[in-house]
Amino acid sequence: MQQKKIFKPIRIALLILLPLVFAAVCAMALYDLQIVNGAAYLEKSQNTIVTREPIEASRGIILDRYGRTLVSNRITYRVVISRSELVAGGRPNEDLLTLIDCADKLGLTYEENLPVSMTPPFTYTEPASETIEKRLKDYIEHFDLDEDISAPKLIEYMRRHYSIPEDFTPEQARLAAGLRWELELRSLFSIPEYVFSDDASIELISMIGENNLSGVNVTMGSARVYHTEYAPHILGYIGLMSPEDYEIYKSEGYPMDATIGKAGVERTFESILHGTDGVMTITRDSSGNITSIVKDREPVPGDNIVLTLDIQLQQAAEDALSSTIAQINANRLEEFKEKGTPYTEVSAGAVVAIEVGTGDVLASATYPSYDPAKFKDYEYYQSLLADPRLPLFNRALQGTYSPGSTFKIVTAVAGLDEHVISTGEKILDETYFDKYDDYKPKCWIAPGSHGEINVTEAITVSCNYFFYTVGTRLGIDKLAPYGKAFGLGQATGIELPESRGTLATREYKEEFENMDWFPGDTLQASMGQSYNLFTPLQLASYCATIASGGTRYATHILDSVKSNDGTVTLRDVEPEVLSTVDISDEYLRAIKDGMLGVSREGTAKDVFGSYYMDVCSKTGTVQLGKDVENNAVFIAFAPYDNPEIAVAIVVEDGGAGSAVTRIARTIFDYYFNAEEAGDRISAEGSLIR
């Protein structure tokens, strides 16, 4: 009882004393914060810069159908300049000049687009783009300068406006003004941050640190690594988004300085490859030194894309295309030296190979080509833009060409199916088709004749007279639907941008030419001329449709989508039937036998006459006009029984279709011999399919 009386006052004293002690500690802390070190803490808080910056997500990788890596990533370092930090450092122009000097010593280039010459007397230069030209006009208008201000006056204004030291030489002033202009634009017009170097070397980073340059910061990023120089028109490339791109992607949360796919697979599957950027909060002191980094959200890497391409088959196709073009040119040059006859140099072509029964694009080659790994080289990119051969143009998917005699298969199928001819009927080639008084086209063999031939023989010898007759019996309104069913002049279903081309029809001429359709138009259309213009991809799909017995599958370049670590298949692309052409077994056999005849004894016999495998093919020699070299067209599939692969080739100014047949043989050689069909192993030794 006595103990309780003693402890009670102690507990009361503690309850009173503890709050007093706590209050005293808080008071001392506040006294230190506000009175003793108040000024120092105030200055520190005022000079602390807190920013929220994105953490770039790792972009998904791109693989071929057998798991060979085509495009991946590597870590890079970016040198970016903060305008506010640069100016706060007190020596903005000097620091910029030092930065430029560091880059020059290492032989590095940097992006600076002020369209003014680098040395006096200053003159305006050609802007790198319409965007740069507009930005210069906006800059002049914003600062209320004379819209016709001369380049020397503009540099003089910039020297005053940016307080560029008087002891700077004119060249130094121009260098500093160029970077100040880049930074000013981003401040005035909400343009993404200025990146001085997108892939800085360790040497440059070290020199930046040694010189303690204000506002010059180094951040981590990633760059694409191209593991192949082939298939650039399919793979595409990446780059910083333009204002037009931002309007498209801003709703998806992309920052204005995001890197996106600009062409090809990189662009088409941007949403799959891009991933989701993370966010971090960075605190810097007044000197720009980072004092704290807090990750608010981790980045989510993009998923991986598996393409239908076989990159080794792609290489075989591209190499065969370029070497064939080189050989044609060499032969023409030799003939010129011997005979003095003028000649046209071949400069472009395309090849597409498709898997029969699936629509998988196994190879898609365009000549001339380019190296996407060099796209960051400004001069290289400008040279591509200036090249009259248009190396950036994807001829395989977007170039449109007259199919020539390769279209005769459509006419043959239509004639048989509409019962205007039979497989056994023979038509006498009378050389000149004189059914119409005002138009009498001739067979290519004129003044000779093919004699009496049936549809199989007509395909083998490519008899114009025979197909004039069939086309006339059909009429365009019965012929055109078969071309459409074969997918000619139609979208093929591929995920990349493609041209639909043009199928010759009565409606097309009436709508776009405002003219009636005449019987002579039908004669030309039945031969693949008239308004018929198709892409190499469409021709390959058409050839594959013949091989499959009339089933047209959607073409596609996407095989599957996998998780970033490659362990989970998120999506598989299944074959899709777009249309069918009803070809009976009898008619199909007649057609295939005719195409087999082309390979064994016709215009492709020099290459396939003694080939170990039966190949069905059709050549086309497309006349473009008097004194203009013909285009060479060729389609083929193999083998005759149970076809697996279909190929289409177009070489501009290539001469005859027979001149390009060896390209198809090279593709077949690789496809059937490089690895055992159906059990191909990737370069790493893992079975992908």
C-alpha distance (Angstrom), angle and dihedral (degrees) to the residues before:
residue distance angle dihedral
M1 . . .
Q2 3.78 . .
Q3 3.86 91.7 .
K4 3.80 91.8 56.7
K5 3.78 90.1 54.2
I6 3.85 90.9 51.8
F7 3.88 96.6 47.7
K8 3.78 95.3 46.0
P9 3.87 95.2 70.5
I10 3.85 89.4 45.1
R11 3.80 92.1 54.8
I12 3.77 90.6 48.2
A13 3.81 91.1 49.9
L14 3.82 91.7 50.4
L15 3.79 92.4 49.3
I16 3.79 89.1 53.9
L17 3.82 97.1 39.8
L18 3.86 100.4 47.5
P19 3.83 95.8 59.0
L20 3.79 88.9 46.6
V21 3.84 91.3 52.2
F22 3.83 91.6 47.0
A23 3.79 91.2 48.6
A24 3.82 90.3 49.0
V25 3.85 91.6 51.9
C26 3.82 91.1 49.5
A27 3.78 90.6 47.6
M28 3.79 91.6 51.5
A29 3.83 90.6 48.3
L30 3.78 91.3 49.8
Y31 3.82 90.4 46.6
D32 3.80 89.9 52.6
L33 3.81 92.2 45.2
Q34 3.79 97.7 45.3
I35 3.80 106.1 25.4
V36 3.80 112.8 21.5
N37 3.88 99.3 35.2
G38 3.80 99.3 8.9
A39 3.80 95.3 116.2
A40 3.80 92.9 48.5
Y41 3.81 93.6 48.5
L42 3.80 90.7 46.0
E43 3.81 91.8 52.5
K44 3.78 91.3 46.4
S45 3.81 92.7 50.6
Q46 3.78 91.9 47.5
N47 3.80 92.0 50.3
T48 3.79 95.9 45.7
I49 3.80 114.9 105.2
V50 3.79 118.0 -157.1
T51 3.80 118.6 -170.2
R52 3.78 135.2 172.6
E53 3.78 110.5 -138.9
P54 3.80 132.9 -179.8
I55 3.80 122.4 -109.8
E56 3.77 104.6 -140.6
A57 3.79 112.8 -123.0
S58 3.77 117.9 -129.9
R59 3.80 109.2 -102.4
G60 3.80 117.7 -123.8
I61 3.77 117.8 -102.9
I62 3.82 126.2 -118.2
L63 3.81 121.7 -132.0
D64 3.78 135.6 -179.7
R65 3.81 123.6 -118.5
Y66 3.81 91.7 -84.3
G67 3.79 96.7 48.7
R68 3.79 98.1 -98.8
T69 3.80 109.1 150.5
L70 3.79 111.2 -117.8
V71 3.81 101.8 169.5
S72 3.81 128.9 14.5
N73 3.82 138.7 151.5
R74 3.77 140.6 -100.1
I75 3.79 131.2 -168.0
T76 3.79 115.3 -99.2
Y77 3.79 136.9 -179.1
R78 3.78 120.7 -129.5
V79 3.79 124.4 -157.0
V80 3.80 109.2 -145.7
I81 3.78 128.7 176.8
S82 3.80 124.0 -139.6
R83 3.81 108.9 -151.3
S84 3.82 94.5 -156.6
E85 3.81 93.6 48.8
L86 3.79 91.5 44.7
V87 3.81 93.1 53.9
A88 3.81 92.1 41.9
G89 3.79 88.8 57.9
G90 3.80 89.7 68.5
R91 3.83 97.7 -131.7
P92 3.82 104.7 67.5
N93 3.80 98.2 150.4
E94 3.79 94.3 43.1
D95 3.81 91.7 48.4
L96 3.80 91.9 49.4
L97 3.79 91.7 49.4
T98 3.80 90.1 50.2
L99 3.81 90.0 50.6
I100 3.80 91.1 51.1
D101 3.79 90.4 47.5
C102 3.81 90.2 52.8
A103 3.80 90.9 52.8
D104 3.80 92.2 46.6
K105 3.80 92.5 51.6
L106 3.80 89.2 55.2
G107 3.79 93.0 44.5
L108 3.82 91.7 -117.4
T109 3.79 126.0 149.5
Y110 3.78 125.4 -140.7
E111 3.78 135.0 -166.9
E112 3.78 116.5 -96.9
N113 3.79 119.7 147.2
L114 3.81 107.4 -178.9
P115 3.84 100.2 138.4
V116 3.79 95.5 -134.7
S117 3.81 126.1 107.8
M118 3.82 116.5 -100.9
T119 3.81 95.7 -126.9
P120 3.80 134.8 44.5
P121 2.92 139.0 -65.3
F122 3.79 79.2 58.4
T123 3.79 117.0 -141.1
Y124 3.77 134.4 173.4
T125 3.79 114.9 -97.9
E126 3.80 129.7 -155.6
P127 3.83 107.4 -76.5
A128 3.80 114.0 -116.8
S129 3.80 89.2 -124.9
E130 3.78 143.6 -8.6
T131 3.80 87.3 -97.5
I132 3.82 91.9 59.7
E133 3.80 90.5 47.6
K134 3.80 90.5 52.7
R135 3.80 92.1 47.4
L136 3.79 91.1 54.7
K137 3.80 90.7 51.3
D138 3.82 90.8 47.8
Y139 3.80 90.2 49.9
I140 3.81 92.6 51.3
E141 3.79 91.5 46.4
H142 3.82 93.5 47.2
F143 3.81 92.9 55.3
D144 3.80 91.5 42.9
L145 3.78 93.6 -118.9
D146 3.79 124.2 159.4
E147 3.81 106.1 -81.3
D148 3.82 87.7 -135.8
I149 3.80 94.3 48.3
S150 3.80 112.0 151.8
A151 3.78 122.2 -121.7
P152 3.88 93.8 -110.8
K153 3.82 90.2 50.5
L154 3.79 91.0 48.5
I155 3.81 91.9 52.8
E156 3.79 89.5 46.1
Y157 3.81 89.7 53.1
M158 3.79 91.1 48.7
R159 3.81 91.5 51.9
R160 3.80 89.3 57.1
H161 3.80 97.1 38.3
Y162 3.80 94.1 50.5
S163 3.82 95.3 36.1
I164 3.79 91.4 -122.8
P165 3.84 105.7 -173.4
E166 3.79 116.9 -100.7
D167 3.80 91.9 -129.1
F168 3.84 89.8 64.3
T169 3.79 111.1 106.8
P170 3.83 116.5 -123.1
E171 3.80 88.9 -102.4
Q172 3.80 92.4 50.5
A173 3.80 91.1 46.6
R174 3.80 90.1 52.6
L175 3.82 91.2 50.9
A176 3.80 92.8 50.5
A177 3.81 92.3 43.1
G178 3.81 90.9 53.5
L179 3.80 93.5 57.3
R180 3.82 93.1 40.2
W181 3.81 87.3 53.3
E182 3.81 91.2 51.8
L183 3.81 90.9 50.6
E184 3.81 93.2 44.4
L185 3.79 91.6 53.4
R186 3.79 90.9 55.7
S187 3.78 91.3 50.5
L188 3.80 95.1 47.4
F189 3.77 104.0 37.8
S190 3.82 106.0 30.4
I191 3.79 94.3 -110.5
P192 3.83 118.2 161.0
E193 3.80 118.2 -89.3
Y194 3.77 118.0 -71.0
V195 3.79 112.5 -100.9
F196 3.79 110.1 -159.1
S197 3.80 93.1 -174.2
D198 3.79 123.9 10.0
D199 3.81 94.4 -167.6
A200 3.79 107.0 27.6
S201 3.79 121.9 -172.1
I202 3.79 122.7 -125.1
E203 3.82 87.9 -114.7
L204 3.81 91.6 58.6
I205 3.80 92.0 46.6
S206 3.81 90.2 51.3
M207 3.80 92.2 50.0
I208 3.81 90.6 49.9
G209 3.79 90.0 53.6
E210 3.79 93.4 46.6
N211 3.81 91.9 53.0
N212 3.82 94.4 46.0
L213 3.81 92.7 -138.3
S214 3.81 114.2 -166.1
G215 3.78 117.0 -124.8
V216 3.81 93.7 6.8
N217 3.80 105.3 121.6
V218 3.79 133.3 -180.0
T219 3.80 119.2 -142.8
M220 3.78 132.1 177.9
G221 3.76 121.9 -112.8
S222 3.76 139.7 147.9
A223 3.78 136.8 -109.0
R224 3.77 131.0 -156.1
V225 3.79 117.3 -105.8
Y226 3.79 115.9 -153.3
H227 3.78 110.7 -151.6
T228 3.78 92.5 -171.6
E229 3.78 136.2 40.8
Y230 3.80 89.8 -149.7
A231 3.83 131.4 91.7
P232 3.83 97.0 23.8
H233 3.81 92.2 151.8
I234 3.80 88.4 57.0
L235 3.81 99.7 39.1
G236 3.80 95.4 42.7
Y237 3.80 123.2 -172.9
I238 3.80 142.4 -98.6
G239 3.79 133.7 -121.2
L240 3.79 145.1 154.7
M241 3.77 111.5 -62.3
S242 3.79 120.1 -105.5
P243 3.82 124.3 -134.2
E244 3.81 86.7 -97.6
D245 3.80 90.6 52.7
Y246 3.80 90.8 49.6
E247 3.79 91.0 57.9
I248 3.80 87.2 57.9
Y249 3.80 99.3 43.3
K250 3.82 104.5 32.8
S251 3.80 91.5 86.6
E252 3.81 87.5 59.5
G253 3.80 91.7 57.1
Y254 3.81 98.0 -102.8
P255 3.82 115.0 155.9
M256 3.81 116.7 -126.5
D257 3.80 92.0 -108.2
A258 3.81 95.4 51.2
T259 3.78 121.3 135.4
I260 3.79 112.3 -128.0
G261 3.77 140.6 173.2
K262 3.79 109.3 -84.3
A263 3.81 101.5 -175.4
G264 3.80 144.1 2.3
V265 3.79 122.4 5.6
E266 3.81 90.1 -18.4
R267 3.81 89.2 63.2
T268 3.79 100.6 35.2
F269 3.80 94.1 51.4
E270 3.81 96.6 34.2
S271 3.80 93.2 126.3
I272 3.82 90.6 55.2
L273 3.80 98.1 42.1
H274 3.81 100.1 40.1
G275 3.78 102.6 68.7
T276 3.81 123.0 -168.0
D277 3.79 120.6 -64.9
G278 3.78 119.4 -129.2
V279 3.81 126.2 -134.8
M280 3.80 130.3 -128.8
T281 3.79 133.4 -177.4
I282 3.81 113.3 -134.2
T283 3.79 123.4 -166.1
R284 3.81 119.5 -161.6
D285 3.77 131.3 -177.1
S286 3.79 125.2 -130.8
S287 3.82 90.4 -82.8
G288 3.77 92.1 55.5
N289 3.79 93.9 -108.3
I290 3.80 114.3 144.9
T291 3.79 110.9 -116.3
S292 3.80 99.3 171.9
I293 3.81 140.8 15.2
V294 3.78 121.0 -171.3
K295 3.81 121.6 179.9
D296 3.78 107.8 -138.8
R297 3.80 94.9 178.1
E298 3.78 130.3 11.4
P299 3.82 117.1 -128.7
V300 3.80 118.3 -110.3
P301 3.83 112.2 -141.3
G302 3.79 121.0 -128.8
D303 3.78 121.8 -104.8
N304 3.79 124.3 -104.5
I305 3.79 126.0 -104.2
V306 3.81 122.3 -142.8
L307 3.80 112.3 -161.7
T308 3.79 129.7 -153.9
L309 3.82 88.9 -125.5
D310 3.78 122.0 113.3
I311 3.80 98.6 -148.5
Q312 3.80 93.0 -157.3
L313 3.80 90.8 52.8
Q314 3.81 87.0 46.4
Q315 3.79 89.2 54.6
A316 3.79 90.9 49.3
A317 3.81 90.7 51.0
E318 3.81 95.5 47.0
D319 3.80 94.1 45.4
A320 3.81 92.1 47.3
L321 3.80 91.7 48.5
S322 3.81 94.3 50.1
S323 3.81 94.3 42.8
T324 3.82 91.9 48.7
I325 3.79 91.4 50.8
A326 3.81 89.3 48.5
Q327 3.81 90.7 50.5
I328 3.82 93.2 49.2
N329 3.79 89.7 51.2
A330 3.81 92.1 46.9
N331 3.80 91.1 51.1
R332 3.79 91.7 49.3
L333 3.78 91.8 48.6
E334 3.79 90.9 50.9
E335 3.80 90.5 49.9
F336 3.78 89.5 49.5
K337 3.78 90.6 53.2
E338 3.80 91.1 49.8
K339 3.79 101.1 41.1
G340 3.78 104.8 15.1
T341 3.81 91.4 -128.3
P342 3.81 115.8 153.0
Y343 3.78 116.7 -113.7
T344 3.78 141.7 -170.6
E345 3.78 118.0 -121.7
V346 3.79 114.0 -131.6
S347 3.78 110.6 -125.6
A348 3.81 108.5 162.9
G349 3.78 145.4 34.9
A350 3.79 146.1 140.3
V351 3.80 141.1 -140.4
V352 3.81 130.2 -163.8
A353 3.82 127.2 -174.6
I354 3.81 120.9 -168.0
E355 3.78 132.3 -172.5
V356 3.80 109.3 -118.8
G357 3.79 113.8 -122.7
T358 3.81 97.3 20.5
G359 3.81 109.2 48.3
D360 3.82 91.0 -128.2
V361 3.80 110.6 158.7
L362 3.80 102.5 -133.9
A363 3.81 96.0 178.9
S364 3.79 135.9 3.0
A365 3.79 115.4 -177.4
T366 3.78 129.2 -178.5
Y367 3.80 125.9 -172.4
P368 2.98 127.1 -120.8
S369 3.76 96.9 37.5
Y370 3.81 136.9 -177.7
D371 3.80 141.9 -146.0
P372 3.84 113.0 -108.5
A373 3.82 89.9 -164.9
K374 3.82 88.1 70.0
F375 3.80 96.0 51.7
K376 3.80 92.7 105.2
D377 3.78 88.3 62.2
Y378 3.80 100.5 93.4
E379 3.79 94.3 -158.3
Y380 3.81 91.5 50.5
Y381 3.79 91.7 50.8
Q382 3.80 92.1 47.9
S383 3.80 90.1 50.4
L384 3.81 89.1 55.6
L385 3.79 91.1 51.2
A386 3.79 91.2 49.2
D387 3.82 95.6 46.7
P388 3.84 108.2 109.3
R389 3.83 89.0 -149.6
L390 3.83 88.6 68.4
P391 3.82 98.4 -134.1
L392 3.81 92.0 -177.2
F393 3.81 91.3 59.8
N394 3.80 113.4 101.8
R395 3.80 99.2 -136.5
A396 3.79 93.7 175.6
L397 3.81 92.6 63.9
Q398 3.79 104.2 19.4
G399 3.79 107.4 27.9
T400 3.83 112.7 96.3
Y401 3.78 123.1 -152.7
S402 3.77 139.8 172.7
P403 3.83 106.6 -101.0
G404 3.81 94.6 -144.9
S405 3.78 115.8 -170.1
T406 3.81 93.3 -8.9
F407 3.84 84.8 79.7
K408 3.81 91.0 63.3
I409 3.80 88.7 86.8
V410 3.83 88.6 65.9
T411 3.80 90.3 51.1
A412 3.80 90.9 47.9
V413 3.82 93.9 49.7
A414 3.81 91.8 46.3
G415 3.80 91.8 48.2
L416 3.79 92.8 50.8
D417 3.79 96.2 42.5
E418 3.81 92.7 46.9
H419 3.82 88.8 47.1
V420 3.80 95.8 -125.7
I421 3.81 86.5 127.5
S422 3.79 134.5 18.0
T423 3.79 129.9 -143.9
G424 3.77 90.7 -106.8
E425 3.80 100.0 43.1
K426 3.78 115.0 111.5
I427 3.79 123.1 -151.9
L428 3.79 121.8 -160.8
D429 3.80 113.4 -125.6
E430 3.82 102.4 -134.5
T431 3.84 90.9 -179.6
Y432 3.81 95.6 -129.7
F433 3.78 117.8 58.8
D434 3.82 99.9 -143.0
K435 3.80 102.1 170.3
Y436 3.82 89.6 117.2
D437 3.80 124.2 51.9
D438 3.82 96.3 -145.2
Y439 3.81 98.8 42.8
K440 3.81 125.0 40.7
P441 3.81 110.7 167.1
K442 3.78 119.0 -172.2
C443 3.76 136.1 -139.2
W444 3.78 115.6 -101.8
I445 3.80 90.3 -116.4
A446 3.84 92.5 62.4
P447 2.96 131.6 171.0
G448 3.81 81.3 30.9
S449 3.80 129.6 60.7
H450 3.81 138.1 -135.4
G451 3.81 89.5 -140.5
E452 3.80 119.8 -145.8
I453 3.82 110.6 -14.2
N454 3.81 138.7 165.3
V455 3.81 127.2 -136.2
T456 3.82 94.6 -87.2
E457 3.79 92.1 51.4
A458 3.80 91.1 43.2
I459 3.81 90.4 57.6
T460 3.81 91.5 47.6
V461 3.82 94.6 51.2
S462 3.83 93.8 30.0
C463 3.79 93.0 -130.4
N464 3.79 110.4 -163.0
Y465 3.80 93.6 -164.1
F466 3.79 92.0 56.4
F467 3.79 93.0 53.1
Y468 3.81 93.1 43.3
T469 3.79 85.7 58.7
V470 3.81 94.4 47.6
G471 3.81 92.2 45.4
T472 3.80 91.4 51.2
R473 3.81 92.1 49.8
L474 3.79 91.0 49.4
G475 3.78 102.5 41.6
I476 3.80 122.0 -150.7
D477 3.81 94.5 -83.6
K478 3.80 91.2 63.2
L479 3.81 96.3 36.0
A480 3.81 99.6 50.1
P481 3.86 97.1 59.5
Y482 3.81 89.6 60.0
G483 3.80 91.1 53.7
K484 3.79 88.3 51.0
A485 3.81 92.6 48.4
F486 3.81 88.8 52.8
G487 3.83 87.2 55.1
L488 3.80 97.0 -111.2
G489 3.77 111.5 151.7
Q490 3.82 88.4 8.5
A491 3.80 134.7 105.8
T492 3.80 109.7 -91.2
G493 3.80 95.5 -151.3
I494 3.79 96.2 -113.5
E495 3.79 114.8 150.2
L496 3.82 94.8 -129.8
P497 3.82 125.7 78.6
E498 3.80 110.3 -80.2
S499 3.77 138.7 171.4
R500 3.79 116.6 -114.9
G501 3.79 91.6 -148.4
T502 3.79 121.0 -157.9
L503 3.80 132.8 -74.8
A504 3.78 114.7 -156.1
T505 3.81 108.6 -115.7
R506 3.78 137.8 151.5
E507 3.80 89.5 -112.6
Y508 3.79 93.5 52.4
K509 3.80 93.8 54.5
E510 3.79 93.1 45.1
E511 3.81 92.9 48.8
F512 3.80 101.8 41.0
E513 3.81 101.8 26.0
N514 3.80 97.4 30.8
M515 3.80 87.3 -137.5
D516 3.78 135.9 119.3
W517 3.79 121.8 -105.3
F518 3.81 114.3 -108.3
P519 3.82 131.1 -160.9
G520 3.82 89.2 -112.0
D521 3.81 88.1 61.2
T522 3.81 89.1 57.9
L523 3.80 91.2 52.5
Q524 3.80 90.1 54.0
A525 3.81 93.8 43.5
S526 3.82 91.9 51.7
M527 3.82 87.4 57.7
G528 3.80 94.5 49.8
Q529 3.80 94.5 -101.5
S530 3.83 128.1 100.5
Y531 3.83 110.1 70.2
N532 3.80 95.3 -22.8
L533 3.80 109.9 130.0
F534 3.80 120.2 159.6
T535 3.78 137.9 172.1
P536 3.81 121.9 -115.3
L537 3.81 86.3 -114.7
Q538 3.81 90.8 56.9
L539 3.80 90.5 47.8
A540 3.81 90.9 51.3
S541 3.81 90.8 48.3
Y542 3.82 89.4 48.0
C543 3.80 90.2 51.6
A544 3.82 91.0 48.2
T545 3.80 89.4 50.3
I546 3.80 90.5 55.7
A547 3.82 89.2 47.9
S548 3.82 92.0 51.2
G549 3.80 92.4 52.1
G550 3.80 96.4 -103.8
T551 3.82 103.5 -40.9
R552 3.80 111.1 128.0
Y553 3.79 114.6 -155.9
A554 3.77 125.1 -163.0
T555 3.77 110.3 -103.4
H556 3.77 116.3 -127.7
I557 3.77 140.5 175.6
L558 3.82 96.7 -161.2
D559 3.79 115.9 87.5
S560 3.80 99.9 171.2
V561 3.79 146.7 -33.0
K562 3.80 119.0 -121.9
S563 3.78 133.4 -172.8
N564 3.78 116.4 -95.0
D565 3.80 92.0 -100.1
G566 3.80 90.4 48.7
T567 3.81 94.7 -124.2
V568 3.81 100.1 109.8
T569 3.80 129.1 50.8
L570 3.79 105.9 -141.5
R571 3.79 97.5 -179.5
D572 3.79 138.0 9.0
V573 3.79 122.6 -162.4
E574 3.79 112.1 -134.3
P575 3.83 125.5 -159.4
E576 3.81 112.4 -89.7
V577 3.80 124.9 -158.1
L578 3.81 112.1 -139.4
S579 3.80 100.8 176.6
T580 3.78 143.0 -19.9
V581 3.77 134.3 -136.4
D582 3.81 112.3 -150.2
I583 3.82 103.2 -129.4
S584 3.79 117.4 166.4
D585 3.79 118.8 -138.8
E586 3.81 89.8 -108.8
Y587 3.80 93.2 53.0
L588 3.80 93.3 42.8
R589 3.79 91.1 52.0
A590 3.82 90.8 50.9
I591 3.81 91.0 50.4
K592 3.80 95.0 45.9
D593 3.79 92.2 46.1
G594 3.77 89.3 53.7
M595 3.80 91.2 50.9
L596 3.80 90.2 46.1
G597 3.79 87.1 53.9
V598 3.80 90.2 56.0
S599 3.81 88.5 58.4
R600 3.81 96.9 42.1
E601 3.80 103.0 39.3
G602 3.79 108.6 -4.0
T603 3.79 135.9 73.5
A604 3.83 93.5 -48.6
K605 3.81 97.4 48.6
D606 3.83 94.7 102.4
V607 3.81 88.6 67.4
F608 3.81 104.4 24.9
G609 3.81 103.2 24.4
S610 3.79 93.0 97.5
Y611 3.81 97.9 22.3
Y612 3.79 113.9 139.6
M613 3.80 91.0 -125.4
D614 3.81 130.7 55.3
V615 3.81 108.2 -109.8
C616 3.82 125.7 -170.4
S617 3.80 113.2 -148.7
K618 3.79 147.6 154.8
T619 3.80 128.4 -157.5
G620 3.78 126.3 -150.5
T621 3.80 128.7 -161.6
V622 3.78 107.4 -167.5
Q623 3.77 116.8 -156.6
L624 3.79 111.8 -146.4
G625 3.79 99.0 -179.7
K626 3.77 143.4 -67.5
D627 3.81 114.8 -38.9
V628 3.84 89.8 6.4
E629 3.80 119.8 115.6
N630 3.81 114.9 -115.6
N631 3.78 123.2 -112.2
A632 3.80 115.2 -117.7
V633 3.82 117.1 -133.4
F634 3.80 128.4 179.7
I635 3.79 135.0 172.3
A636 3.81 126.9 -176.0
F637 3.78 142.7 161.1
A638 3.81 133.5 -166.3
P639 2.88 148.3 -110.3
Y640 3.82 106.8 17.2
D641 3.79 91.1 -136.1
N642 3.83 116.1 51.6
P643 3.85 95.7 -1.9
E644 3.80 115.6 -143.5
I645 3.80 107.3 176.9
A646 3.82 135.9 31.4
V647 3.80 125.4 -164.2
A648 3.80 134.9 -166.0
I649 3.81 124.4 -169.7
V650 3.80 130.7 -172.7
V651 3.81 122.9 179.5
E652 3.78 115.6 -176.7
D653 3.81 111.3 -129.5
G654 3.80 86.7 -0.3
G655 3.82 94.3 139.7
A656 3.80 111.5 -138.7
G657 3.80 128.1 14.7
S658 3.79 88.6 -122.1
A659 3.81 88.8 65.6
V660 3.81 92.8 69.5
T661 3.81 101.8 40.8
R662 3.81 92.8 102.7
I663 3.80 89.1 68.2
A664 3.81 89.1 64.0
R665 3.79 91.4 47.1
T666 3.82 90.7 53.7
I667 3.80 89.5 52.3
F668 3.80 92.7 48.4
D669 3.82 90.7 46.4
Y670 3.78 91.0 56.7
Y671 3.80 96.3 39.4
F672 3.80 96.5 51.7
N673 3.80 100.5 30.2
A674 3.81 111.5 28.8
E675 3.81 92.5 73.5
E676 3.75 132.8 -2.3
A677 3.80 107.1 -81.3
G678 3.80 113.6 -106.9
D679 3.81 94.9 15.7
R680 3.77 105.3 65.0
I681 3.77 117.7 159.7
S682 3.78 124.6 -149.8
A683 3.78 122.5 -118.4
E684 3.80 88.3 -100.2
G685 3.78 92.0 54.9
S686 3.80 97.9 -112.4
L687 3.78 121.2 128.5
I688 3.79 107.5 -122.4
R689 3.80 102.3 177.5
